[in-house]
Amino acid sequence: MDRRTKSRVHNRWAKRIPELHGKELKLYLIGAQCLHCVSYIPLEGDLGADWGVCTRQHSEFDGQLVFEHHTCKLHKYSEK
């Protein structure tokens, strides 16, 4: 994927990220982001640097594309 296409896809997907409020905002501010969650699976290829899929059962984002810096109430730190 060329840079221009990657940028367009990233920008299009970024518009889907819900705004954080309450507990999610607090989690985000302390660094509890998807990237550090045991349930985050990064995409392969060029977009895997920023995007992945949530596999956290009972999360509102389970099975969905998520931005690595997003979070949810069910965040659980990975041991990585």
C-alpha positions, 0 to 999 in steps of 0.5 A, spaced: 500 500 500 502 506 498 503 512 503 497 516 500 492 510 500 495 508 507 493 516 509 487 516 506 484 509 509 487 512 516 484 518 516 477 515 514 477 510 519 479 515 524 473 519 523 469 513 526 473 513 533 468 515 538 469 521 543 472 518 550 468 520 556 468 519 563 472 512 565 474 511 558 477 518 558 481 517 565 483 510 562 486 513 556 489 519 560 493 514 564 495 510 558 490 504 558 490 504 551 488 498 546 495 497 544 497 495 551 491 491 552 491 483 552 485 483 547 488 487 542 490 484 535 494 488 531 493 488 523 498 485 519 501 490 514 502 497 513 496 499 517 498 494 523 502 500 526 496 504 528 490 499 527 488 492 530 481 488 532 479 488 539 477 481 542 475 482 549 469 479 550 463 483 553 467 489 550 462 494 546 468 493 541 469 486 541 470 484 534 471 491 531 477 495 528 480 499 533 485 505 533 491 503 538 490 509 542 483 508 544 481 504 550 474 502 553 472 500 560 474 493 560 481 494 558 486 489 561 494 490 561 498 485 557 504 483 560 508 485 554 
